[in-house]
Amino acid sequence: MPGKRKPYVITRGKIIFDISGNYCDSPASLLRSDIFMEILTHFIERLSIKETTIYGRIKSNVPPKKQANMAVFMAGLFRLLVSHTAAEIAALSNVYNKMLSEKNSILEFIEELYNYWRRFERFLYMEAPKRSRYATSSIHHSQFIKTNTELKNLVLDTYRQVRENLIGKNPRSYRQLPAGANMGMLLERIQWDCPELYSRVKEIPFIRLTIMESPLILYPKSNTRKGSFEEIKNLTEDMILLVNEQWFCYPAKVGPLTAFIYFHQDFISQALSLCNLFELSDYEDIENKRPDMILFYGLKTVDIAATTAFYEDNQNKMFVGLVQHSEDIDYFGYFKKLPLTLHNMTMLKRNRLPVHGAMVYLTLKDGSSAGIVIVGDSGAGKSETLEALRTLAEDYIRDITIVFDDMGSLALNDSGALIGYGTEIGAFVRLDDLHPGYAYEEIDRSIFMNPDKINARLIIPVTTYNYITKGFGIDIVLYANNYEQVDEKIIELFSDANAALDVFRSGARFAKGTTDEKGVVNTYFANPFGAPQRRDTHEELAEFYFNKMFATGVTVGQIRTRLAIKGYAQEGPKEAALELLKFIKKPE
């Protein structure tokens, strides 16, 4: 049986709390709560260690007998200030007279405490009661969303009441800052077809609903992904030992596949950011079902050489990913790329060719249309070229449908035509390479990662699950060349499958600092996520699909994005997009 989950946890700059176990319905109950008292205690300890001026002033006004527990003394003052003015408190008791004689010091303390709370990454959760197969969950969804809104308003109201009663007047400007939870999740325990090898995790609850306070800015410990995902040949129960009450599960739809993504609470900010990238699985995808892949992020007991590894469980017909607990993996790239690696190897088993790139289906204003795939590794300019197309939409494009923005797969339909499928509903893109105004246009639904650092990232929804699984026809397949200057043509076509395969197979690009690579590097088919791990199978399918492209009239070439050339971070993809539009436009 699982252990009892703590009502709240403070870890690695995060606060994770059960809203049911910490429910407060008034400022007084909020200021009496255990979580408030712990935050207040930590805050005072922090001021003491830093020997700040405000700490000295506040402590000097606390009665000597109360200084051993300043948090209790200050909490008592705040509870009085919720419903009484400073003058009324002084008339009721002389305990706080000395403290109240320096209102500016108290006000500064309140402001710093409020900011200290807001600097935490704050996550709440609520566990819905176990339901029957035919029960509706809408009432739990509504209650959860309402509770989150009430918490935000309660924190704001408490802060304002205490502040206004202290200084005796209302502020001239009110700022509706995100004061409650940054993100939240509604949990539910669902029985699934769990093989014996994974029996330890069968009681870990699934996330059924997420909420996010936008815009969300997160500061993970790491800012790049390192190395590759290594295969292990054996997996035992002892390798996935974990403490259930410290873990949650994000059930994701990765293209047509279902992934149970288990994560340790220390990495909750990365895991919940998946809501902008992968569609949450439906109840029917989980109950009594077995997933296509299981992933564990934050294992502390994995006895393997690699930080990130995977295992092909042929007996249970699934892939398993394992990531060891480390600050190095506190980066969203791991949560994104490992599911995609397992997806790609699964697609290879199903005779689909995985593609690391981007695909759009364009309809121009002159009536011409085309399904376009741009292949390239991280930093090659595929997403940036799509973004440049978006900025040109008003002048040239009637409709643009994003099929995938990082990973997809190619297949043949019943008529033998080439079609493309996606994996993600969102994109994980570099801020530096986007059009300067784009991030601000989409700020209301974005998740920003380390916006003050090199390789700052944005996670944003860009398409719908219906589009990524529908299957769109492909007319053009291009390799994204980010490092060659343009001599003659931005788009260069290949004459045959062998010439195309040579370029795609070499996977050359200039590394942009998105990984630990430097300079011009080569990655097999620009896809370190599954292709090298199953190279023989991939090579066979690549030759088949490229020969099919030339046999069926699909245009194949390379497009020079020049993303890695100094001064072309925006102009390179823009000019490539313009050339692409000319290429597909009907002749007049």
C-alpha positions as CSV (number, residue, x, y, z in Angstrom):
1,M,0.0,0.0,0.0
2,P,1.3,3.5,-0.7
3,G,2.4,5.7,2.1
4,K,0.4,8.8,3.1
5,R,1.3,11.9,1.0
6,K,2.4,14.9,3.0
7,P,-0.1,17.8,2.8
8,Y,2.7,20.0,1.5
9,V,6.4,19.8,0.5
10,I,8.9,22.6,0.1
11,T,11.8,21.4,-2.1
12,R,14.3,23.0,-4.5
13,G,12.6,26.3,-4.7
14,K,9.1,24.7,-5.1
15,I,6.1,24.4,-2.9
16,I,3.8,21.5,-3.7
17,F,0.6,21.3,-1.7
18,D,-2.6,19.4,-1.4
19,I,-5.3,22.1,-1.6
20,S,-7.7,19.8,0.2
21,G,-5.3,19.3,3.1
22,N,-4.5,23.0,3.2
23,Y,-7.9,24.5,2.5
24,C,-8.4,28.0,3.9
25,D,-11.6,30.0,3.5
26,S,-10.6,33.2,5.2
27,P,-7.5,35.4,5.8
28,A,-7.5,34.3,9.4
29,S,-7.3,30.6,8.5
30,L,-4.7,31.3,5.9
31,L,-2.5,33.1,8.5
32,R,-2.9,30.2,10.9
33,S,-2.1,27.5,8.4
34,D,1.0,25.3,8.8
35,I,2.2,26.2,5.3
36,F,2.1,29.9,6.1
37,M,3.9,29.4,9.3
38,E,6.7,27.4,7.7
39,I,7.1,30.0,4.9
40,L,7.2,32.8,7.5
41,T,9.8,30.9,9.6
42,H,12.0,30.2,6.6
43,F,11.8,33.8,5.5
44,I,12.9,35.1,8.9
45,E,15.7,32.6,9.0
46,R,16.8,33.8,5.6
47,L,16.8,37.4,6.7
48,S,18.8,36.4,9.8
49,I,21.4,34.5,7.9
50,K,21.9,37.4,5.4
51,E,21.9,39.8,8.4
52,T,19.7,42.2,6.5
53,T,18.9,45.7,7.8
54,I,15.2,45.0,7.9
55,Y,15.8,41.9,10.1
56,G,17.7,44.0,12.6
57,R,15.0,46.7,12.7
58,I,12.1,44.1,13.1
59,K,14.0,42.1,15.8
60,S,14.7,45.2,17.8
61,N,11.0,45.8,18.1
62,V,10.1,42.3,19.2
63,P,9.9,41.8,23.0
64,P,13.0,39.9,24.2
65,K,10.9,36.9,25.4
66,K,9.3,36.6,21.9
67,Q,12.5,36.8,19.9
68,A,13.1,33.1,20.1
69,N,10.1,32.6,18.0
70,M,9.7,35.7,15.9
71,A,7.5,33.9,13.4
72,V,4.7,33.3,15.9
73,F,4.9,36.9,17.1
74,M,4.7,38.3,13.5
75,A,1.9,35.9,12.6
76,G,-0.1,37.2,15.6
77,L,0.3,40.7,14.4
78,F,-0.8,39.9,10.9
79,R,-3.9,38.1,12.1
80,L,-4.8,41.2,14.1
81,L,-4.1,43.5,11.1
82,V,-6.6,41.5,8.9
83,S,-9.5,42.9,10.8
84,H,-8.1,45.9,12.8
85,T,-6.2,49.0,12.1
86,A,-2.9,49.7,13.7
87,A,-4.5,52.3,16.0
88,E,-7.2,49.8,17.1
89,I,-4.5,47.2,17.8
90,A,-2.6,49.7,19.9
91,A,-5.7,50.5,21.9
92,L,-6.5,46.8,22.5
93,S,-3.0,45.8,23.7
94,N,0.4,47.2,24.3
95,V,2.2,44.0,23.1
96,Y,2.7,45.4,19.6
97,N,3.1,49.1,20.4
98,K,6.8,49.2,19.9
99,M,6.5,47.3,16.6
100,L,3.7,49.5,15.3
101,S,5.7,52.6,16.0
102,E,7.8,51.8,12.9
103,K,5.2,51.1,10.3
104,N,7.6,51.5,7.4
105,S,9.7,48.6,8.7
106,I,6.7,46.4,9.0
107,L,5.5,47.4,5.5
108,E,8.9,46.6,4.1
109,F,8.9,43.2,5.9
110,I,5.4,42.5,4.5
111,E,6.5,43.4,0.9
112,E,9.6,41.2,1.2
113,L,7.6,38.3,2.6
114,Y,5.1,38.6,-0.2
115,N,7.8,38.6,-2.8
116,Y,9.5,35.6,-1.1
117,W,6.3,33.6,-1.4
118,R,5.9,34.6,-5.1
119,R,9.5,33.7,-5.9
120,F,8.7,30.0,-5.1
121,E,7.4,27.9,-8.0
122,R,4.0,27.0,-6.5
123,F,2.0,23.9,-7.4
124,L,-1.2,22.7,-6.0
125,Y,-3.1,19.4,-6.4
126,M,-6.3,17.8,-5.5
127,E,-7.2,14.1,-5.7
128,A,-10.6,13.3,-7.1
129,P,-12.5,10.5,-5.4
130,K,-12.3,7.2,-7.2
131,R,-15.1,7.0,-9.7
132,S,-17.0,4.3,-11.6
133,R,-16.5,3.9,-15.3
134,Y,-19.8,5.7,-16.0
135,A,-19.3,8.6,-13.6
136,T,-18.8,12.1,-14.9
137,S,-15.7,14.1,-13.8
138,S,-17.0,17.5,-14.7
139,I,-18.1,18.4,-11.1
140,H,-14.5,17.6,-9.9
141,H,-13.0,19.7,-12.7
142,S,-15.3,22.7,-11.9
143,Q,-14.5,22.4,-8.1
144,F,-10.8,22.2,-8.8
145,I,-10.7,25.2,-11.0
146,K,-12.9,27.2,-8.6
147,T,-10.7,26.3,-5.6
148,N,-7.6,27.5,-7.4
149,T,-9.2,30.8,-8.3
150,E,-10.4,31.2,-4.7
151,L,-6.8,30.6,-3.4
152,K,-5.4,33.2,-5.6
153,N,-8.0,35.8,-4.5
154,L,-7.5,34.8,-0.8
155,V,-3.8,35.4,-0.9
156,L,-4.2,38.7,-2.6
157,D,-7.0,39.8,-0.3
158,T,-5.0,38.9,2.8
159,Y,-2.0,40.7,1.7
160,R,-4.0,43.8,0.8
161,Q,-6.0,43.8,4.1
162,V,-2.9,43.5,6.2
163,R,-1.1,46.2,4.3
164,E,-4.0,48.6,4.2
165,N,-4.9,48.3,7.9
166,L,-1.2,48.9,8.7
167,I,-0.8,52.1,6.8
168,G,-4.4,53.3,7.1
169,K,-5.1,54.0,3.4
170,N,-5.7,52.2,0.1
171,P,-3.1,52.1,-2.6
172,R,-3.6,54.2,-5.8
173,S,-2.6,51.2,-8.0
174,Y,-3.6,47.6,-7.7
175,R,-1.5,45.0,-9.4
176,Q,-3.2,41.6,-10.0
177,L,0.0,39.6,-9.6
178,P,-0.1,35.8,-9.7
179,A,-0.3,35.1,-6.0
180,G,-1.8,31.7,-5.8
181,A,-0.5,28.6,-7.6
182,N,1.5,28.8,-10.8
183,M,0.2,25.4,-11.9
184,G,-2.1,22.8,-10.5
185,M,-3.2,19.2,-11.2
186,L,-6.3,17.2,-10.5
187,L,-5.3,13.6,-9.6
188,E,-7.2,10.4,-9.9
189,R,-6.2,6.8,-9.2
190,I,-7.1,4.6,-12.1
191,Q,-6.7,0.9,-12.5
192,W,-4.6,0.0,-15.5
193,D,-3.2,-3.2,-17.0
194,C,0.0,-3.2,-15.0
195,P,2.6,-5.9,-15.6
196,E,4.2,-7.4,-12.5
197,L,7.5,-5.8,-13.2
198,Y,6.0,-2.4,-12.6
199,S,3.7,-3.3,-9.8
200,R,5.3,-0.8,-7.4
201,V,3.9,2.2,-9.4
202,K,0.3,0.9,-10.0
203,E,-1.1,3.1,-7.1
204,I,0.6,6.3,-8.2
205,P,-2.2,8.7,-9.2
206,F,-2.7,10.0,-12.8
207,I,-3.0,13.7,-13.7
208,R,-6.5,14.2,-15.2
209,L,-6.5,18.0,-15.5
210,T,-3.9,20.7,-15.4
211,I,-4.3,24.5,-14.9
212,M,-1.7,27.2,-15.4
213,E,-1.4,30.8,-14.4
214,S,-0.1,32.6,-17.5
215,P,2.4,33.8,-18.4
216,L,4.5,31.3,-16.5
217,I,8.2,31.8,-16.0
218,L,10.3,28.9,-14.7
219,Y,14.0,28.7,-13.8
220,P,15.2,25.1,-14.1
221,K,18.7,24.3,-12.8
222,S,20.0,23.2,-16.2
223,N,19.7,24.9,-19.6
224,T,20.9,22.3,-22.1
225,R,20.5,18.7,-22.8
226,K,23.6,16.5,-22.7
227,G,24.5,13.1,-24.2
228,S,22.2,10.6,-25.7
229,F,19.7,7.9,-24.5
230,E,21.6,4.7,-24.0
231,E,20.0,1.2,-24.2
232,I,20.1,-1.3,-21.4
233,K,19.5,-5.0,-21.9
234,N,18.0,-5.9,-18.6
235,L,15.5,-4.3,-16.3
236,T,14.7,-5.5,-12.8
237,E,12.2,-4.3,-10.1
238,D,15.1,-3.0,-8.0
239,M,16.0,-0.5,-10.7
240,I,12.7,1.3,-10.3
241,L,12.5,1.5,-6.6
242,L,10.6,4.7,-5.6
243,V,8.6,6.3,-2.8
244,N,5.1,6.4,-4.2
245,E,4.0,9.5,-2.3
246,Q,6.8,11.5,-3.9
247,W,5.7,10.6,-7.4
248,F,2.9,11.5,-9.9
249,C,2.1,10.4,-13.4
250,Y,1.4,12.5,-16.5
251,P,-0.4,10.2,-19.0
252,A,0.6,11.7,-22.4
253,K,-0.6,11.2,-25.9
254,V,2.6,11.1,-28.0
255,G,1.2,11.0,-31.5
256,P,-0.9,7.9,-31.7
257,L,0.9,6.4,-28.7
258,T,0.1,6.5,-24.9
259,A,3.0,7.3,-22.5
260,F,2.8,7.0,-18.7
261,I,5.3,9.6,-17.6
262,Y,6.1,9.1,-13.9
263,F,8.1,11.9,-12.3
264,H,9.6,12.7,-8.9
265,Q,8.1,15.8,-7.2
266,D,11.5,17.6,-7.5
267,F,10.9,17.9,-11.3
268,I,7.2,18.9,-11.1
269,S,7.8,22.2,-13.0
270,Q,9.2,20.4,-16.0
271,A,6.6,17.6,-15.9
272,L,3.6,19.9,-15.7
273,S,5.0,22.0,-18.5
274,L,4.2,19.0,-20.7
275,C,0.6,20.3,-20.8
276,N,1.8,22.8,-23.5
277,L,3.4,20.0,-25.5
278,F,1.6,16.7,-25.2
279,E,-2.2,16.2,-25.0
280,L,-3.3,14.5,-21.8
281,S,-4.6,11.0,-22.3
282,D,-8.3,10.4,-21.9
283,Y,-9.7,8.2,-19.1
284,E,-10.5,5.5,-21.7
285,D,-6.8,5.5,-22.7
286,I,-5.8,4.5,-19.2
287,E,-8.4,2.3,-17.5
288,N,-7.5,-1.3,-17.9
289,K,-5.1,-0.4,-20.7
290,R,-1.4,-0.9,-21.1
291,P,0.6,2.0,-22.4
292,D,3.0,1.9,-25.3
293,M,5.8,3.4,-23.1
294,I,6.5,4.1,-19.5
295,L,9.0,6.7,-18.4
296,F,10.6,7.4,-15.0
297,Y,12.1,10.8,-14.3
298,G,14.0,11.2,-11.0
299,L,15.0,7.7,-10.0
300,K,17.4,7.6,-7.1
301,T,18.2,3.9,-7.2
302,V,19.0,3.1,-10.8
303,D,22.3,1.2,-11.0
304,I,23.3,2.1,-14.5
305,A,26.2,4.0,-16.0
306,A,24.0,6.4,-18.1
307,T,22.0,9.2,-16.6
308,T,19.4,8.6,-19.3
309,A,18.6,5.2,-20.6
310,F,15.9,3.1,-22.1
311,Y,14.8,-0.6,-22.2
312,E,12.8,-2.5,-24.8
313,D,10.4,-4.7,-22.9
314,N,9.5,-7.2,-25.6
315,Q,7.6,-9.4,-23.2
316,N,5.1,-6.6,-22.3
317,K,5.4,-4.9,-25.7
318,M,6.5,-1.5,-24.5
319,F,9.5,0.7,-24.2
320,V,10.7,2.0,-20.8
321,G,12.7,5.2,-20.2
322,L,14.8,5.8,-17.1
323,V,16.3,9.1,-15.9
324,Q,18.4,9.3,-12.8
325,H,17.7,12.0,-10.2
326,S,20.1,14.9,-10.8
327,E,20.1,18.6,-11.2
328,D,21.6,18.0,-14.7
329,I,18.2,16.6,-15.9
330,D,16.2,19.6,-14.5
331,Y,15.7,20.7,-18.1
332,F,12.6,20.4,-20.2
333,G,14.6,18.9,-23.1
334,Y,14.8,15.6,-21.3
335,F,11.0,15.4,-20.6
336,K,10.5,16.1,-24.3
337,K,13.1,14.1,-26.1
338,L,13.0,10.7,-24.2
339,P,9.2,10.2,-25.0
340,L,10.0,11.1,-28.6
341,T,12.9,8.7,-28.8
342,L,10.7,5.9,-27.6
343,H,8.0,7.0,-30.0
344,N,10.4,6.9,-32.9
345,M,11.6,3.4,-32.1
346,T,8.0,2.2,-31.9
347,M,7.2,3.8,-35.2
348,L,10.1,2.0,-36.8
349,K,8.6,-1.3,-35.5
350,R,5.4,-0.2,-37.3
351,N,7.2,0.5,-40.6
352,R,6.9,4.3,-40.3
353,L,9.9,6.5,-40.8
354,P,10.4,8.9,-37.9
355,V,11.4,12.4,-38.8
356,H,13.2,15.1,-36.7
357,G,11.8,18.2,-38.3
358,A,8.7,20.3,-38.9
359,M,5.7,19.9,-41.2
360,V,3.1,22.4,-42.3
361,Y,0.3,22.2,-44.8
362,L,0.0,25.5,-46.7
363,T,-2.8,26.9,-48.8
364,L,-1.8,30.2,-50.5
365,K,-4.2,33.0,-51.6
366,D,-3.7,32.0,-55.2
367,G,-5.2,28.6,-54.4
368,S,-2.0,26.5,-54.6
369,S,-1.2,24.3,-51.7
370,A,1.5,21.9,-50.4
371,G,2.4,19.7,-47.6
372,I,6.0,20.7,-46.6
373,V,8.4,18.8,-44.4
374,I,11.7,20.5,-43.2
375,V,14.1,18.1,-41.6
376,G,16.8,19.2,-39.2
377,D,18.3,18.7,-35.8
378,S,18.1,21.2,-32.9
379,G,19.0,24.7,-34.0
380,A,18.9,24.0,-37.7
381,G,16.1,26.5,-38.3
382,K,13.1,24.3,-39.0
383,S,10.8,25.9,-36.4
384,E,12.2,29.4,-37.2
385,T,11.3,29.0,-40.9
386,L,7.8,27.9,-39.8
387,E,7.6,31.0,-37.7
388,A,8.7,33.2,-40.6
389,L,5.9,31.6,-42.7
390,R,3.5,32.6,-40.0
391,T,4.6,36.2,-40.1
392,L,4.1,36.2,-43.9
393,A,0.6,34.7,-43.6
394,E,-1.3,37.9,-43.9
395,D,0.2,38.8,-47.3
396,Y,0.5,35.4,-49.0
397,I,-1.2,32.5,-47.1
398,R,-4.8,31.7,-46.8
399,D,-4.4,28.8,-44.4
400,I,-1.5,27.3,-42.5
401,T,-1.8,24.0,-40.6
402,I,1.0,22.8,-38.4
403,V,1.3,19.0,-38.4
404,F,4.4,18.8,-36.3
405,D,7.0,21.2,-35.1
406,D,9.8,18.9,-33.9
407,M,9.0,15.2,-34.4
408,G,6.8,13.3,-36.8
409,S,6.6,10.2,-38.9
410,L,6.1,9.3,-42.5
411,A,3.8,6.6,-43.8
412,L,2.0,5.6,-46.9
413,N,-1.8,5.8,-47.2
414,D,-4.0,3.1,-48.9
415,S,-3.2,4.7,-52.3
416,G,0.5,4.6,-51.8
417,A,0.9,8.4,-51.3
418,L,3.3,9.8,-48.7
419,I,1.6,11.3,-45.6
420,G,2.9,12.8,-42.4
421,Y,1.8,12.5,-38.8
422,G,2.9,14.5,-35.7
423,T,3.6,13.8,-32.1
424,E,3.2,17.1,-30.2
425,I,0.5,19.8,-29.9
426,G,3.2,22.4,-28.9
427,A,6.7,23.6,-29.6
428,F,9.8,24.1,-27.5
429,V,11.7,26.9,-29.2
430,R,14.6,29.2,-28.6
431,L,13.5,32.7,-27.7
432,D,16.6,34.2,-29.4
433,D,15.7,32.8,-32.8
434,L,12.0,33.9,-32.9
435,H,10.7,37.1,-34.4
436,P,11.2,39.7,-31.5
437,G,7.5,40.3,-31.1
438,Y,6.3,36.7,-31.2
439,A,6.8,35.8,-27.6
440,Y,4.9,38.8,-26.5
441,E,2.0,38.1,-28.9
442,E,1.6,34.7,-27.4
443,I,2.5,35.6,-23.8
444,D,-0.9,34.7,-22.4
445,R,-0.5,30.9,-23.0
446,S,3.3,30.5,-22.9
447,I,5.7,28.9,-20.5
448,F,9.1,30.6,-20.4
449,M,12.2,28.7,-19.4
450,N,15.2,30.7,-18.1
451,P,14.4,33.8,-20.2
452,D,17.5,35.6,-18.8
453,K,20.0,33.0,-20.1
454,I,21.5,31.6,-23.3
455,N,19.2,29.1,-24.9
456,A,16.2,30.6,-23.3
457,R,13.1,28.7,-24.3
458,L,9.4,29.1,-24.9
459,I,6.9,26.2,-24.7
460,I,3.7,27.1,-26.5
461,P,0.8,25.2,-28.1
462,V,0.9,25.4,-31.9
463,T,-1.6,22.9,-33.2
464,T,-4.3,20.4,-32.2
465,Y,-4.3,16.7,-31.5
466,N,-6.7,16.2,-34.3
467,Y,-4.3,17.7,-36.8
468,I,-1.2,15.7,-35.7
469,T,-3.0,12.4,-35.9
470,K,-5.1,13.1,-39.1
471,G,-2.4,12.4,-41.7
472,F,-1.6,15.1,-44.3
473,G,-0.2,14.6,-47.8
474,I,3.4,15.5,-48.4
475,D,4.6,17.3,-51.5
476,I,8.0,18.7,-50.5
477,V,10.7,17.3,-48.2
478,L,13.7,19.6,-47.5
479,Y,16.8,19.3,-45.3
480,A,17.5,22.4,-43.2
481,N,21.0,23.6,-43.8
482,N,21.8,26.3,-41.2
483,Y,25.5,27.0,-41.8
484,E,26.1,27.4,-45.6
485,Q,26.0,30.9,-47.1
486,V,23.8,31.1,-50.2
487,D,25.7,31.3,-53.4
488,E,23.0,30.6,-56.0
489,K,19.9,29.1,-54.6
490,I,18.3,29.1,-51.1
491,I,16.5,25.9,-52.1
492,E,18.5,23.2,-53.9
493,L,16.8,20.1,-55.3
494,F,18.3,16.6,-55.5
495,S,18.3,14.7,-58.7
496,D,17.8,11.2,-57.2
497,A,17.3,9.3,-53.9
498,N,21.0,8.5,-53.4
499,A,22.0,12.2,-53.6
500,A,19.3,13.1,-51.2
501,L,20.1,10.2,-48.8
502,D,23.8,11.3,-48.7
503,V,22.8,14.8,-47.3
504,F,20.0,13.6,-45.0
505,R,22.1,10.8,-43.7
506,S,25.1,13.1,-42.9
507,G,22.9,15.3,-40.8
508,A,25.3,18.3,-40.8
509,R,24.5,21.4,-38.9
510,F,26.3,24.1,-36.9
511,A,25.5,23.6,-33.2
512,K,23.7,26.6,-31.7
513,G,24.2,25.8,-28.0
514,T,21.0,24.0,-27.6
515,T,22.9,20.9,-26.5
516,D,26.5,20.4,-25.3
517,E,27.8,20.2,-28.9
518,K,30.0,22.8,-30.5
519,G,30.8,23.8,-34.1
520,V,29.7,21.9,-37.2
521,V,28.5,18.5,-36.1
522,N,27.0,15.5,-37.9
523,T,24.0,13.5,-36.6
524,Y,22.7,10.5,-38.4
525,F,19.6,11.7,-40.3
526,A,19.6,14.8,-38.0
527,N,17.8,12.6,-35.5
528,P,19.6,11.2,-32.4
529,F,16.3,10.2,-31.0
530,G,15.7,6.6,-32.1
531,A,17.4,6.5,-35.5
532,P,20.9,5.7,-34.3
533,Q,19.6,3.3,-31.7
534,R,17.9,1.3,-34.4
535,R,20.1,2.2,-37.3
536,D,19.7,-0.9,-39.4
537,T,15.9,-0.8,-39.4
538,H,16.0,3.0,-40.0
539,E,18.4,2.7,-42.9
540,E,16.2,0.1,-44.6
541,L,13.1,2.2,-44.2
542,A,14.8,5.5,-45.2
543,E,15.9,4.0,-48.5
544,F,12.4,2.7,-49.1
545,Y,10.7,6.0,-48.3
546,F,13.2,8.2,-50.3
547,N,12.9,6.0,-53.3
548,K,9.1,6.2,-52.9
549,M,9.3,10.0,-52.8
550,F,11.1,10.2,-56.2
551,A,8.8,7.6,-57.7
552,T,5.7,9.5,-56.7
553,G,6.8,13.0,-57.6
554,V,7.6,14.3,-54.1
555,T,10.1,17.2,-54.4
556,V,13.2,16.6,-52.3
557,G,16.0,19.1,-51.6
558,Q,17.7,21.2,-49.0
559,I,16.8,24.7,-47.8
560,R,19.5,27.1,-46.5
561,T,18.1,28.7,-43.4
562,R,21.5,30.3,-42.4
563,L,20.3,30.4,-38.8
564,A,23.8,29.8,-37.5
565,I,25.4,32.5,-39.6
566,K,26.0,35.8,-37.7
567,G,23.4,38.4,-38.6
568,Y,20.9,35.9,-40.1
569,A,19.1,34.6,-37.0
570,Q,15.9,36.3,-38.3
571,E,16.7,37.2,-41.9
572,G,17.9,33.7,-42.8
573,P,14.6,31.9,-42.0
574,K,12.6,34.8,-43.4
575,E,14.3,34.7,-46.8
576,A,14.0,30.9,-46.8
577,A,10.3,31.2,-46.1
578,L,9.9,33.7,-48.9
579,E,11.8,31.4,-51.3
580,L,9.6,28.5,-50.2
581,L,6.4,30.5,-51.0
582,K,7.8,31.3,-54.5
583,F,8.6,27.6,-55.0
584,I,5.0,26.4,-54.3
585,K,3.2,29.3,-55.9
586,K,1.3,28.6,-59.1
587,P,2.9,30.0,-62.2
588,E,1.0,33.0,-63.6
